[in-house]
Amino acid sequence: LAYGIEIVKSPQLAHAAEAGLWLAWGNMIEHVILPVRDLTAASLSRVARGHSNGGLPKGVKDLAGMERVNEQLLARLVVLIAQYDMPMTLLAYPQHVRDVRYAHGKLRWLCEKYNVSEAQFYKAHNLTSRLHQRAML
């Protein structure tokens, strides 16, 4: 993370060693947005990729192992966020992609911060949602 950067998306920051570092920065991080997904669905997605990029991490061989890793990762991250008393917004996946009202309701505070109108949010969400849903096919 660097000064002047306000929004960062990086799954790698969820790992305990990384999370402990950026959470300890305190005033540099204002809020955590944490998309969450059914652990079995998330694990199946990674198993399907094998050991390629975005797939199984080193040492994980199957669905059960990937589910354990995902459970531990999510639990550790939520506990760290709570320990640092960091504000957090949870986004249910795929609901936040498919349901613009849900997504806007969860992210209204962010829209207000950046003066994004509801109409602008809906337009951008609908465009990116259609692209994402095509990629899921």
N, C-alpha and C positions, 0 to 999 in steps of 0.2 A: 504494500500500500504506500501511496505517496501523498504528499500535501497537495491539495487542490483537487484530488480525486474524491468524488462524493459517493459514487455508487460502484460497488465491485461485485461481480458474480464469479465465484470460483468454488466449485465443490471441494477442491483441495483444502480450503480454509476450514472445512468441517473437522479435519483430523485433529485429534487432541493436542498434539505438539504445536500445530499451526494456530489453532483456536486460542490456546493459552497465550500465545504471543500477541495476537491482534486484540484480544479482549483486554489484556493488560495495558494496552495503550490508552484505555479510558476515554478521555475527552475527544480523541480522534474518531471514535466510533459512536454514532448517535443512536443507531437502531439496527437490529438484525432482522432481516426478512428470511424466513426459513421455509422453503417449499418442502412439504412432506408428502410421501406416497405410501400406499400399501406396501409393506416390507416384502411380501412375497412377489408382488408385481415388479417392484424395483429389482429384486434379486434375480428374477427370471430374465429381465432385460439385460442384466450384466452377464448372466450365464450364457445367454444367446450369443454374446460377443466373444466368448472364450477369453483368452488371455491377451486379446488385442486392446487397443486404446479404448477406455470406457468399459472394459469388461472386468474379468475377475482379477483381483489383486494377487500378488505373489503369495503362494501358500494356500490359496483357496481353490478347492477342486470341484465343488458341487453346489447345488442349490441350498442345502442345509448349512453349509459353511458360509455361503454368501449371506444368508439370512442372519446368522449369528453376527457376522461382521457389521451388517447394516444396523442391527438392533443395538450393538455396542456403540457404534459411531453416533447414532441419534441420541442415545441415552447420555453419553459423555458430553456431547455438544450442548444439550439442553441443560444439564447440570452446570456446566461451565458458564453458560449464559446467565443462569440464575445466580450463581455465586458472585458474578461480577455485576449483578443487578442491572443488566442491560435490557432495555425495552426490546420486545420481540413481537413480530407478527408472523403467525403461522399461516401458510397458504396450502390448502389441500389440493394435491395434484391427482387427477387432471381437472378437477372442478374449476380451479382458477384459470384454466385455459378455455374451458368450454362455456363458462357462465360469466359473462361480462359484469352482471350486477354483483355477483359474489366478489369478483376480483376488485371491482371499484370500491365496494364496501370495505374490503380489507385494506385497500391502499389509498383510501380517501385522504388520510393524513399526509401522505406523500404528494398526492396531487395538489393539496392545498399549499404545501411547502414550496412547490415549484410552479404554482399558478397554472396548473393544467385543469382546464374545465372538464366537466363530466362529458360533454360532447366530444372533446378532443380525446379523452381517455377511451371512450366507446369506439371511436373511429380507429384509433391505433390498435386497440385490443382486437377488434374484429378483423383487421388486416393480418396481424401477427398470428391470431388464433387460427385463421384459415390456413395460413402457411404451415403452422405447426401440425394441424390435423392432417394435412396432405402428407406430411413427412411421416406421420404415424401409420399411414395405410400400407 
